[in-house]
Amino acid sequence: MKNMNVVDFFATNAFVGGMNRLENAFGRAISEMGKAKSVANADSAEACASEILDEQAKMNILMEEVQLGLEGEALCEAFIMAAFHFWEKTARNLDPAVRFNGAYGEMVNSMERRYAVHARLLVVNLMVNAIKHHNSKKARKLYEIWPDAFKEEPRHIRYDHWHWELKMDQQLVKEVFNIVRASGPTMNRYADIEPV
């Protein structure tokens, strides 16, 4: 049986536990959004069928449905960014050389010296930067690598302005969680190892 050092043992538990908490929080938040959306859909169907409500009341109910959709997308964006930033925080905490000013490439190199890093983590980094900074250049590069993450191909509007929109849904968030989870200390690596 192999041995695991204490730092790896605690890093693994912290990373896996943190990712579990993020996934559980996302699941609960999506569940609550689903309940709110069901209520809004029922209200919308009832309102559209009702002759009692005026057009403004019907429009308000329909707008609530649209708002819930936008909130769901914002929720997905927030959890994608949280997962990637949790990975960055883990990388910084595990290596003093990158703790305060390590660039993304340095953090990946540092993590790869100790753990496996998923080949698509760079894609998640591009996605997070595109979301966080609404960076069209990163979004176009991301589209070349992961077109299925978009609702449609980014298109040029004018000058240096581009329109692009990611498919913010549960499936995309789960894919990002899987990539991040596979890019750091995991329990699988130590399945048959006891701590020293």
Secondary structure, DSSP 8 states (H G I E B T S, - for coil): --EE-HHHHHHHHHHHHHHHHHHHHHHHHHHHHHHHHHHHHHHHHHHHH-SSS-HHHHHHHHHHHHHHHHHHHHHHHHHHHHHHHHHHHHHHHH-TTTTTT--HHHHHHHHHTTS---TTHHHHHHHHHHHHHT-HHHHHHHHHH-GGGBSS--EEEETTEEE--B--SHHHHHHHHHHHHTTS--SGGGTT-EE-
